[in-house]
Amino acid sequence: MHRIADALEPEFAGIFGTETIHAYVADTYQRIAHEARIKTYLPTLTAQIAHAALVEQARIQKDIHMTTTPEVLFVCVHNQGRSQMAAALLDHHAAGRVHVRSAGSAPADSVNPAVVAVMAEVGLDISQEFPKKLLTEDVAASDVVITMGCGDACPIFPGKRYEDWALTDPSGKGPDAVRAIRDEIDQRVQKLLAELLPDTP
């Protein structure tokens, strides 16, 4: 945890003190550790969530906007199919111009193998991705929140754009069906990107 906090310090120097940054990291770890079924990714998740929380607090407490890059969050129930495909496709098309995250209201243990396979067909390797638990900090740090069949699981914050994409769940589906879902997500993602960055070719 100390290494994570130390790595965050340079970015937030002059905004938050060392003790505050370490406190955010420790609090984040404590909140997610007891729910985590796979401990391997805890340091990575802790760093991501603590960073998002600090960015949001800089905006709220000090009116400091750390980035002008759009932040998009994709949410489905298990974060093993639809939201993983959407995040990978937007990240690919945006090429660094958008910050992309995905999460699940009830995350599974691993990403759907059929989803990994059909994404590999279009040159996107998501085999190292893993389902992540939806946290309030994820929503707070996002400009756009896209839900996919997770009902009212997402907390609502004023000033954010919310959309629900009605998409078939790829769980238990064969490759042809999953490809069709992937292609529909790709069309929606490209439309979203054009709306977020209208002046970019």
C-alpha positions as CSV (number, residue, x, y, z in Angstrom):
1,M,0.0,0.0,0.0
2,H,2.9,2.4,0.7
3,R,4.3,1.9,-2.8
4,I,0.9,2.7,-4.3
5,A,0.6,5.9,-2.3
6,D,4.1,6.9,-3.1
7,A,3.4,6.4,-6.8
8,L,0.4,8.7,-6.5
9,E,2.1,11.5,-4.6
10,P,3.9,13.3,-7.5
11,E,0.6,13.7,-9.5
12,F,-1.2,15.2,-6.5
13,A,1.6,17.2,-5.1
14,G,0.4,20.6,-4.0
15,I,-3.2,19.4,-3.9
16,F,-3.2,16.8,-1.2
17,G,-0.6,16.0,1.5
18,T,1.1,12.7,1.9
19,E,-1.1,11.7,4.8
20,T,-4.3,12.3,2.8
21,I,-3.0,10.2,-0.1
22,H,-2.0,7.4,2.1
23,A,-5.3,7.5,3.9
24,Y,-7.2,7.2,0.6
25,V,-5.2,4.3,-0.5
26,A,-5.6,2.5,2.9
27,D,-9.4,3.2,3.0
28,T,-9.7,1.9,-0.6
29,Y,-7.9,-1.3,0.1
30,Q,-9.9,-2.0,3.3
31,R,-13.2,-1.5,1.4
32,I,-12.5,-3.8,-1.5
33,A,-10.3,-6.5,0.2
34,H,-13.1,-8.2,2.1
35,E,-15.2,-8.6,-1.0
36,A,-12.4,-9.7,-3.4
37,R,-12.6,-13.3,-4.4
38,I,-9.4,-13.0,-6.5
39,K,-6.6,-11.3,-4.4
40,T,-4.1,-11.1,-7.3
41,Y,-5.6,-7.9,-8.7
42,L,-6.1,-6.1,-5.4
43,P,-3.0,-3.8,-5.7
44,T,-4.0,-2.8,-9.3
45,L,-7.6,-2.1,-8.3
46,T,-6.6,-0.2,-5.2
47,A,-4.4,2.1,-7.2
48,Q,-7.1,2.7,-9.9
49,I,-9.9,3.4,-7.4
50,A,-7.8,5.6,-5.1
51,H,-6.6,7.6,-8.1
52,A,-10.2,8.1,-9.2
53,A,-11.3,9.1,-5.7
54,L,-8.5,11.7,-5.4
55,V,-9.3,13.2,-8.8
56,E,-12.9,13.5,-7.9
57,Q,-12.1,15.1,-4.5
58,A,-9.7,17.5,-6.1
59,R,-12.7,18.6,-8.3
60,I,-15.2,18.8,-5.4
61,Q,-13.0,20.3,-2.6
62,K,-10.7,22.5,-4.5
63,D,-12.3,23.0,-7.9
64,I,-9.2,21.5,-9.6
65,H,-9.9,19.5,-12.8
66,M,-7.1,17.1,-13.2
67,T,-8.0,16.1,-16.7
68,T,-10.1,17.3,-19.7
69,T,-10.1,13.8,-21.2
70,P,-13.6,12.3,-21.2
71,E,-14.1,9.5,-18.7
72,V,-16.4,6.6,-19.7
73,L,-17.6,3.8,-17.5
74,F,-19.3,0.7,-18.9
75,V,-21.4,-1.4,-16.4
76,C,-23.1,-4.7,-16.7
77,V,-24.0,-7.3,-14.1
78,H,-21.0,-9.6,-14.2
79,N,-18.4,-7.5,-16.0
80,Q,-17.4,-10.6,-18.0
81,G,-19.0,-9.9,-21.4
82,R,-20.8,-6.8,-22.7
83,S,-19.0,-4.2,-20.6
84,Q,-15.6,-5.8,-21.3
85,M,-16.2,-5.7,-25.0
86,A,-17.4,-2.1,-24.9
87,A,-14.4,-0.9,-22.9
88,A,-11.9,-2.7,-25.1
89,L,-13.5,-1.4,-28.3
90,L,-13.8,2.2,-27.1
91,D,-10.2,2.1,-25.8
92,H,-9.1,0.9,-29.2
93,H,-11.0,3.4,-31.3
94,A,-10.2,6.3,-29.0
95,A,-6.5,5.6,-29.0
96,G,-5.8,7.4,-25.7
97,R,-8.3,10.2,-26.2
98,V,-10.8,8.8,-23.8
99,H,-10.3,7.2,-20.4
100,V,-12.3,4.0,-20.3
101,R,-13.3,1.7,-17.4
102,S,-15.7,-1.2,-16.9
103,A,-17.3,-2.8,-13.8
104,G,-20.0,-5.1,-12.7
105,S,-22.7,-4.9,-10.1
106,A,-22.1,-8.6,-9.2
107,P,-18.7,-9.4,-10.9
108,A,-17.9,-12.9,-12.0
109,D,-14.6,-14.7,-11.4
110,S,-13.3,-14.4,-15.0
111,V,-14.1,-12.9,-18.4
112,N,-16.3,-15.1,-20.7
113,P,-14.0,-17.2,-22.9
114,A,-16.3,-16.8,-25.9
115,V,-16.0,-13.0,-25.5
116,V,-12.2,-13.3,-25.3
117,A,-12.2,-15.4,-28.5
118,V,-14.4,-13.1,-30.6
119,M,-12.5,-10.0,-29.5
120,A,-9.2,-11.7,-30.5
121,E,-10.8,-12.1,-34.0
122,V,-10.7,-8.3,-34.4
123,G,-7.2,-8.0,-33.0
124,L,-8.1,-7.1,-29.4
125,D,-6.6,-9.2,-26.6
126,I,-8.7,-9.0,-23.4
127,S,-7.4,-12.3,-22.0
128,Q,-5.7,-10.5,-19.1
129,E,-8.7,-8.5,-18.2
130,F,-10.7,-9.4,-15.1
131,P,-14.2,-8.6,-13.7
132,K,-14.2,-5.6,-11.3
133,K,-16.7,-4.6,-8.7
134,L,-18.7,-1.4,-9.4
135,L,-17.9,1.3,-6.8
136,T,-19.3,4.7,-6.2
137,E,-15.9,6.2,-7.0
138,D,-16.1,4.7,-10.5
139,V,-19.3,6.5,-11.2
140,A,-18.2,9.7,-9.5
141,A,-15.1,9.9,-11.6
142,S,-16.9,9.3,-14.9
143,D,-18.5,11.8,-17.4
144,V,-20.5,9.1,-19.2
145,V,-21.9,6.0,-17.6
146,I,-23.3,3.3,-19.9
147,T,-25.3,0.5,-18.3
148,M,-26.1,-2.8,-19.9
149,G,-28.8,-4.7,-18.0
150,C,-27.8,-3.9,-14.5
151,G,-31.0,-2.1,-13.5
152,D,-30.6,0.5,-10.7
153,A,-27.2,-0.7,-9.5
154,C,-25.5,2.5,-10.5
155,P,-25.5,5.5,-8.1
156,I,-26.8,8.7,-9.7
157,F,-24.7,11.8,-9.6
158,P,-25.9,15.1,-11.1
159,G,-24.2,16.5,-14.2
160,K,-23.2,13.1,-15.7
161,R,-24.5,11.5,-18.8
162,Y,-26.3,8.1,-18.3
163,E,-27.4,5.7,-21.0
164,D,-28.7,2.2,-20.9
165,W,-27.8,0.0,-23.9
166,A,-30.3,-2.9,-24.3
167,L,-27.9,-5.7,-25.4
168,T,-28.2,-9.4,-25.3
169,D,-26.2,-11.1,-22.6
170,P,-23.5,-13.2,-24.3
171,S,-23.4,-15.7,-21.4
172,G,-24.1,-19.2,-22.7
173,K,-24.2,-18.1,-26.3
174,G,-22.2,-19.6,-29.2
175,P,-19.6,-17.7,-31.2
176,D,-22.0,-16.5,-33.9
177,A,-24.3,-14.9,-31.4
178,V,-21.4,-13.3,-29.4
179,R,-20.0,-11.9,-32.7
180,A,-23.3,-10.2,-33.4
181,I,-23.3,-8.7,-29.9
182,R,-19.7,-7.5,-30.4
183,D,-20.6,-5.9,-33.7
184,E,-23.6,-4.1,-32.3
185,I,-21.5,-2.8,-29.4
186,D,-18.8,-1.7,-31.8
187,Q,-21.4,0.4,-33.8
188,R,-22.7,2.0,-30.5
189,V,-19.1,2.7,-29.3
190,Q,-18.1,4.4,-32.5
191,K,-21.3,6.6,-32.4
192,L,-20.5,7.5,-28.7
193,L,-16.9,8.4,-29.6
194,A,-18.1,10.7,-32.4
195,E,-20.3,12.5,-29.9
196,L,-17.6,12.8,-27.3
197,L,-15.0,14.0,-29.7
198,P,-16.9,15.6,-32.6
199,D,-13.9,17.6,-33.9
200,T,-11.6,14.6,-34.1
201,P,-11.2,12.7,-37.4
